[in-house]
């Protein structure tokens, strides 16, 4: 089966289940982490950057399998509340994929206004306990700096998907690879990195790693827009990712030269 197909994603979920993992959301992990003990746990998170309808496709698949995951939606998605509501009604966690510091050009007060406004709109759709930073690679401003000025409990939240989770092995499909390549801000500072993960690039690599090493705490992040069963769409998305990765490389080089 081709990589980044829905069939391949289902294989990831099957591997986790067959390996004895409890699959959970970011919010539930933060609440129940002390209770897990030596039981293997995998946090499943989806960042919805574009192609909002794809969130519903993955959400339906997971719901069919009896699983719940976390879905973080950017502010443009608030104009399509039916998709967010559908994901929430399937039992998944919904959250705000914020980029307020880059939108506010670094102004923390304006950023807070944006954050509160969007969070209010999302809470009218469903319960929101956690939020997650959007990397916004085109901006020189890191949205994580929002928390230099505020705390999550200022907004009635229990956690932030990057800041609040520690002691796990973190893997993201950003850049169409599970390796650290092409990831400008998609890193978990409190994560565990083992030398055995150095060669993980493809989804089959990740599946092999899970089966072979069975890490106690996993944190898997996907972008549903990247996963497709349609051959034509699959080729198109692969091309888009290639162009985006080239753009990221250029931006990183320019920023490095300016230092």
TATA-V710567 format. One line per field, one symbol per residue. phi: phi as a letter, one per 20 degrees, with the letter a starting at -180 (. if undefined). psi: psi as a letter, one per 40 degrees, with the letter a starting at -180 (. if undefined). burial: # if it has 9 or more other C-alpha atoms within 8 Angstrom, else .. Layout:
# TATA-V710567
phi->???
psi->???
burial->???
This chain:
# TATA-V710567
phi->.ffldfffffffffffffenfeebeffffffdgfefleefccedcceeeblgffgffffffffgemdccdcddfgfffecfffffffffeneedbeeebffffelnefffffgfffffffffffeafcdccbfeflffefeefffgefdccfffdmderdfefedcmcedccegnmbeeffmdfcecdfeedcdffegeecefgfffffffedlgfcdcdccdggedbeegffffffffffffffffffffffffffef
psi->iiifidddddddddddddeeihhiiddddddedeedbehhhhhhihhgdigdddddddddddddefiiihhhhiddeeegdddddddddeeihiihgifddddefehdddddddddddddddeddihhdiihhhdgdeiehheeedeediidedefieihdddehifihhhiehefieieiehdegihdeihhideedehdidddddddddddgidhihhhihddehiehddddddddddddddddddddddddddde.
burial->...###.##..#..###.#.##########..#..#...##########..#.###.###.##...#########.##..#.######.#.###########.#.#.#..##.###.##.###.############.....##..#.....#....#######.##.############..###...#.##........####.###.###..#.##############...##..##..##.##..##.##.......
